């Protein structure tokens, strides 16, 4: 036991003392914030330039001015006769001063088609804006052409816009507002974090095993301890490194959320305050507790495979034949989690959250939707039972492979080591 603790201490202190660990631990929270902010900044940057000139030729004589200007486009309305528009002549005459030409045909009410001409691929934002503007106008024109008095007013009054509120009902009948969007986003973020870090830490263990085997350091180490102790020391040491990172992030997030809550108390109707309240509607304590449990179980399962197969190769480049199936399974688990977002309580979501190889990721998507306790209990039992079974199998592979050199072993040969 003392030897195992020494190995754990060595693996933990070696990784935590690195400058890369400190930089990554402090940088990743800001990276996630940047990922969310970049699309907004790009959108504002795209709209910050000068507006493009778009000429609108109206062959109906009534619709040229119905397309309003935007920050990106400035529309120049013109009248034209049906079928007489010389598109090439317009572009030759306008030169670079006109980016696109919109032609509204005389029979637009019957054909419901409008042409947009451009020397390059037409901007999708322009297509959307023209379509939306003309749809509303042509609908009103068509209603007016029917000759029914006050028909447009009756149609507007008949339209109903539903505002759907998500209300969570507890066992004692207490109602509380819940946000489906917040639950979905939180579940997907946790699933992606589980996938990313299980894969990262598993690869870290495999590289450590291969490095020690290549440098022949392992020959000295296994003369003082059992191979199983060495493998478990690496797995547990790296797991503690991961938990240390999560603890630091939890403290940083708690401080940020606390400060944000105080600042938003003065403006409870702002958009940011609405998002903040939506996040608070989810039971964060139970979700993050389950996240740690599933992260450790998934990590133990996959890390044991990485350690076992890593011991069977001499170079990192030779490990792809064994790691590729593991990575494919993890990618399938991530896609299963994405597929379960629309129906987190469906049959596929339930079974994928029970299968040990997919449950650490899929269950993260389901947890914000209040999964029944018995499903969580069965899922955790299957996950840790399979993980401990794979630890035993990997230890059998590890004790043989760690001292085998100079040959590329097949999967069949490696499985034979388990029976030796």
VOKOL-947362 format. One record per residue (C-alpha): x, y, z; residue in three letters. Coordinates in steps of 0.2 Angstrom, whole numbers, padded with zeros to 4 digits, always signed. Each point is the difference from the previous one (the first is absolute). Example, Ala and Ser with C-alpha at 12.3 -4.5 7.8 and 13.67 -1.06 7.14 Angstrom:
+0062-0022+0039ala;+0006+0017-0003ser;
This chain:
+0000+0000+0000unk;+0014+0012+0004unk;+0008-0004-0017unk;-0017+0004-0009unk;-0001+0017+0010unk;+0018+0004-0005unk;-0004-0003-0018unk;-0016+0011+0001unk;+0009+0014+0009unk;+0014+0000-0014unk;-0013+0000-0014unk;-0010+0014+0008unk;+0014+0011+0005unk;+0009-0002-0017unk;-0015+0006-0010unk;-0006+0013+0012unk;+0017+0008+0001unk;+0001+0003-0018unk;-0003+0018-0007unk;-0011-0007-0013unk;-0012-0007+0013unk;-0001+0017+0008unk;-0002+0010-0016unk;-0014-0012-0007unk;-0009-0001+0016unk;-0001+0019+0001unk;-0003+0002-0019unk;-0014-0012-0004unk;-0014+0010+0009unk;+0005+0015-0010unk;+0001-0011-0016unk;-0018-0005+0003unk;-0006+0018+0002unk;+0010+0004-0015unk;-0009-0014-0010unk;-0017+0008+0005unk;+0006+0018-0004unk;+0008-0003-0017unk;-0015-0003-0010unk;-0008+0016+0007unk;+0016+0010-0004unk;+0001-0007-0017unk;-0018+0004-0004unk;+0003+0018+0006unk;+0016+0001-0010unk;-0010-0006-0016unk;-0013+0013+0003unk;+0013+0014+0004unk;+0005+0004-0019unk;-0009+0011-0012unk;-0017-0005-0007unk;+0000-0008-0017unk;-0010+0008-0013unk;-0014-0011-0007unk;-0011+0005-0015unk;-0019-0005+0000unk;-0009+0000-0016unk;-0019-0001+0003unk;-0009-0006-0016unk;-0017+0001+0010unk;+0002+0019+0003unk;-0005-0003+0019unk;+0013-0009+0009unk;+0017+0009-0003unk;+0000+0009+0017unk;-0006-0014+0011unk;+0017-0008+0004unk;+0008+0011+0014unk;+0018+0004+0002unk;+0011-0009+0012unk;+0017+0002+0008unk;+0007-0011-0014unk;-0010+0005-0015unk;-0007+0016-0008unk;-0014-0003-0012unk;-0002+0012-0015unk;-0018-0002-0007unk;-0004+0002-0019unk;-0015-0003-0011unk;+0001-0011-0015unk;-0011-0007-0014unk;-0004-0018+0000unk;+0013-0011-0009unk;+0011+0015-0005unk;+0013-0001+0013unk;+0018-0001-0007unk;+0009-0008+0014unk;+0017+0000-0008unk;-0002+0018-0005unk;-0004+0005+0017unk;+0016-0008+0007unk;+0011+0008-0014unk;-0007+0017+0004unk;+0001-0001+0019unk;+0017-0008+0001unk;+0006-0003+0017unk;-0013+0012+0008unk;-0013-0014+0000unk;+0002-0016+0008unk;-0016-0009-0005unk;-0016+0003-0010unk;-0018-0005+0006unk;-0013-0002-0013unk;-0018-0002+0005unk;-0010-0006-0015unk;-0017+0006-0005unk;-0008-0017+0004unk;+0008-0002+0017unk;-0017-0003+0009unk;-0003-0015-0011unk;+0018-0007-0002unk;+0006+0005+0017unk;+0017+0001-0007unk;+0013+0014+0001unk;+0017+0000-0008unk;+0016+0007+0008unk;+0015+0003-0012unk;+0018+0001+0006unk;+0017-0002-0008unk;+0005-0011+0014unk;-0010-0012+0011unk;-0015+0009+0008unk;+0002+0004+0018unk;-0012-0011+0011unk;-0004+0015+0011unk;-0006+0010-0015unk;-0011-0015-0006unk;-0008-0002+0018unk;-0003+0019+0001unk;-0008+0001-0017unk;-0011-0015+0003unk;-0006+0005+0017unk;-0004+0018-0006unk;-0010-0005-0016unk;-0009-0015+0009unk;-0009+0012+0012unk;-0003+0013-0014unk;-0007-0012-0013unk;-0011-0009+0013unk;-0008+0017+0004unk;-0002+0004-0018unk;-0008-0016-0004unk;-0012+0002+0015unk;-0005+0017-0006unk;-0003-0007-0018unk;-0013-0011+0006unk;-0012+0014+0003unk;-0006-0005+0017unk;-0003+0016+0011unk;+0012+0000+0015unk;+0007-0017-0004unk;+0018+0005+0004unk;-0005+0006+0017unk;-0010-0016+0004unk;+0016-0010-0006unk;+0011+0009+0012unk;-0013-0002+0015unk;-0001-0018-0004unk;+0019-0003+0002unk;+0005-0006+0017unk;+0018+0000+0007unk;+0002-0013+0013unk;+0013+0003+0014unk;+0004-0017+0007unk;+0007-0001+0018unk;+0008-0015+0007unk;-0007-0003+0018unk;+0008-0014+0011unk;-0012-0008+0012unk;+0007-0008+0016unk;-0007-0015+0010unk;-0008+0012+0012unk;-0009+0010-0014unk;+0012+0015+0001unk;+0002+0008-0017unk;+0017+0007-0006unk;+0005+0008-0016unk;+0012-0011-0010unk;+0010+0003-0016unk;+0001-0013-0013unk;+0013+0009-0010unk;+0011+0002+0015unk;-0002-0019+0004unk;+0005-0004-0018unk;+0015+0011-0001unk;+0006-0005+0018unk;-0002-0018-0005unk;+0010+0001-0016unk;+0014+0010+0008unk;+0002-0013+0013unk;+0000-0014-0013unk;+0013+0009-0010unk;+0011+0003+0015unk;-0001-0018+0005unk;+0004-0006-0018unk;+0015+0012-0001unk;+0008-0003+0017unk;-0002-0019+0000unk;+0008-0001-0017unk;+0014+0013+0005unk;+0004-0008+0017unk;-0001-0018-0008unk;+0012+0005-0013unk;+0011+0008+0013unk;+0002-0017+0009unk;+0003-0009-0016unk;+0014+0012-0004unk;+0008-0002+0017unk;+0000-0019-0001unk;+0008+0001-0017unk;+0013+0012+0005unk;+0005-0010+0016unk;+0001-0016-0011unk;+0010+0008-0013unk;+0013+0008+0012unk;+0001-0017+0009unk;-0005+0009+0017unk;-0014-0012+0002unk;+0013-0015+0002unk;+0007+0008+0016unk;-0018+0005+0007unk;-0007-0017-0002unk;+0014-0007+0010unk;-0006+0009+0015unk;-0019-0002-0003unk;-0013-0010-0009unk;-0006+0005-0017unk;-0018+0002+0006unk;+0006+0012+0013unk;+0009+0010-0013unk;-0015+0001-0012unk;-0012+0004+0014unk;+0012+0013+0007unk;+0000+0009-0017unk;-0019-0001-0003unk;-0004+0006+0018unk;+0013+0014-0001unk;-0006+0007-0016unk;-0018-0001+0006unk;+0005+0011+0015unk;+0008+0012-0012unk;-0017+0001-0009unk;-0010+0002+0016unk;+0012+0014+0005unk;-0003+0009-0016unk;-0019-0002+0002unk;+0001+0007+0018unk;+0010+0015-0005unk;-0013+0003-0014unk;-0015-0002+0012unk;+0008+0013+0012unk;+0003+0012-0015unk;-0018-0003-0007unk;-0008+0002+0018unk;+0009+0017+0002unk;-0005+0006-0017unk;-0018-0006+0002unk;-0001+0009+0017unk;+0007+0016-0007unk;-0012-0001-0015unk;-0015-0003+0011unk;+0004+0015+0011unk;+0002+0011-0015unk;-0016-0006-0009unk;-0010+0003+0016unk;-0002+0018-0005unk;-0006-0004-0017unk;-0011-0016+0001unk;-0008+0003-0017unk;+0015+0000-0010unk;+0004-0014-0013unk;+0015-0006+0010unk;-0011-0001+0016unk;-0012-0011-0009unk;+0013-0012-0005unk;+0008+0000+0017unk;-0017-0004+0008unk;-0003-0014-0013unk;+0016-0008+0005unk;-0004+0001+0018unk;-0017-0009-0003unk;+0011-0016-0003unk;+0005-0010+0015unk;+0019+0004-0002unk;+0006-0009+0016unk;-0007-0017-0004unk;+0005+0002-0019unk;+0018+0004+0004unk;+0001-0014+0013unk;-0006-0013-0013unk;+0012+0008-0012unk;+0015-0004+0011unk;-0006-0018+0003unk;-0003-0003-0018unk;+0016+0009-0005unk;+0010-0011+0012unk;-0009-0016-0006unk;+0003+0004-0019unk;+0018+0005+0003unk;+0004-0016+0010unk;-0008-0010-0014unk;+0009+0008-0015unk;+0016+0004+0009unk;+0002-0019+0005unk;-0001-0004-0019unk;+0012+0014-0005unk;+0013-0006+0013unk;-0002-0019-0005unk;+0001+0003-0018unk;+0014+0013+0002unk;+0011-0013+0009unk;-0001-0011-0016unk;+0009+0012-0011unk;+0017+0008-0001unk;-0004+0016-0008unk;-0015+0012+0000unk;-0002-0002-0019unk;-0003-0018+0002unk;-0014+0003+0012unk;-0013+0006-0012unk;-0006-0018-0005unk;-0006-0003+0018unk;-0005+0018+0004unk;-0010+0003-0015unk;-0015-0012+0005unk;+0000+0008+0017unk;-0001+0018-0008unk;-0014-0006-0012unk;-0010-0006+0015unk;+0002+0016+0009unk;-0005+0010-0016unk;-0016-0011-0002unk;-0004+0003+0019unk;+0002+0019-0004unk;-0012-0001-0015unk;-0012-0010+0010unk;+0000+0013+0013unk;-0004+0013-0014unk;-0014-0011-0007unk;-0008-0001+0018unk;-0001+0019+0002unk;-0018+0000-0008unk;-0007-0014+0009unk;+0011-0003+0016unk;-0013-0012+0007unk;-0002-0011-0015unk;+0005-0018-0002unk;+0016+0004-0009unk;+0005+0012+0013unk;-0004-0012+0014unk;+0009-0015-0007unk;+0016+0011-0005unk;+0000+0007+0018unk;+0001-0019+0006unk;+0014-0006-0011unk;+0016+0003+0009unk;+0010+0006-0015unk;-0013+0014-0004unk;-0008+0004+0017unk;+0013+0012+0006unk;-0004+0012-0015unk;-0018-0004-0003unk;-0005+0001+0018unk;+0007+0018+0001unk;-0013+0005-0013unk;-0014-0008+0009unk;+0004+0005+0018unk;-0007+0018-0001unk;-0017-0008-0005unk;-0002-0009+0017unk;+0004-0018-0004unk;-0008-0013+0012unk;+0011-0005+0014unk;-0001-0019-0004unk;+0007+0004-0018unk;+0015+0010+0008unk;+0003-0014+0012unk;+0000-0014-0013unk;+0011+0010-0012unk;+0013+0004+0013unk;+0000-0018+0006unk;+0003-0006-0018unk;+0013+0013-0004unk;+0011-0004+0016unk;-0003-0018-0002unk;+0006+0000-0018unk;+0014+0012+0005unk;+0007-0011+0013unk;-0001-0015-0012unk;+0010+0009-0013unk;+0013+0005+0013unk;+0002-0018+0004unk;+0002-0004-0019unk;+0012+0014-0003unk;+0010-0004+0015unk;+0003-0018-0007unk;+0005+0008-0017unk;+0011+0013+0009unk;+0010-0012+0010unk;+0005-0010-0016unk;+0001+0014-0012unk;+0010+0012+0010unk;+0016-0010-0002unk;-0003-0006-0018unk;+0011+0009-0013unk;+0004+0000-0019unk;-0016-0007-0007unk;-0017+0006-0005unk;-0013-0011+0008unk;-0017-0004-0007unk;-0016+0002+0010unk;-0002-0019+0001unk;+0017-0001+0008unk;-0004+0013+0012unk;-0016-0008+0005unk;+0010-0016+0003unk;+0010+0008+0013unk;-0016+0002+0011unk;-0001-0019+0001unk;+0019-0003+0004unk;
